[in-house]
């Protein structure tokens, strides 16, 4: 009979591989496409870094435990406390980074004339500093007696222990750290969709130095579909975890192991889909990906140590090989 932990192990392995590959791909795009480096690109890179580190630390920890059938970790042990700390630090960092990246996108679309003044390199650095101070503060709360980290046999991970005695910790962590950012993101996405719909009905002309051209309504429709899909992905991945966390905290009933495992896996799965919904769905990233793919195909046709290949071309090939090794 198939062990219940086998599907969980397979899902975690696939999620880990997808997370590493997708986030390394985003790093590759930034490394070989200087046009992507803007005043606020640090927000997207910070999101990518959080999800990538999660793929190299927390997910392998869970995979190891599920394969070795680990059933117990000391609640006060260093491994469990460290993994619980990283889990909260990186997940909060990911959510906060995506929120600020959404605010940046919203400002660029809705306030284009003031965008350069509202989002500068200095302000982006201040946002990132505030973001990490906030995430570190929340992740360190259990070390000061507010909440605790415990090993979950359902998920093979060390996670926050939501129980009736830690209601304030749950409110601070889930309500403020997750629900508020997700609500802000979904609200901004819906407002952008509303603006896009108005523009589509009214019709728009875009101009460059040479001529003006009409923007078809279907372009706005496609953008709206992408934004709506992004909002739905956020809700689908986070709502089960939020619901179960509050259920554990404000009731004394036990949560079914399967529901607990699925809710945690959906949250971890965001590390694999964030690069796609936040970067690759944007036109400039798709163009950069297409250009990089063309360069890569040209590179693979050259001898590995050919003197005719430029240093950047050889570097692209080396990076691609490293990416494949790290992923598989």
Protein Blocks (a to p, Z undefined) as FASTA:
>chain_A
ZZfklmmmmmmmmmmmmmmmmmmmmmmmmmmmmklpcfklmmmmmmmmmmmmmmmmmmmm
mmmmmmnopabdcfkbmklmmmmmmmmmmmmmmmmmmmmmmmmmmmmmmmmmlmmmmmcf
klmmmmmmmmmmmmmmmmmmmmnopacddddfklopacddddfklmmmmmmmmmmmmmmm
mmmmmmmmmmmmmmmmmmmmnopadddfkbccdddfklmmmmmmmmmmmmmmmmmmmmmm
mmmmmmmmmpcbdcdfklmmmmmmmmmmmmmmmmmmmmmmpmklmmmmmmmmmmmmmmmm
pcfklckbcfklmmmmmmmmmmmmmmZZ
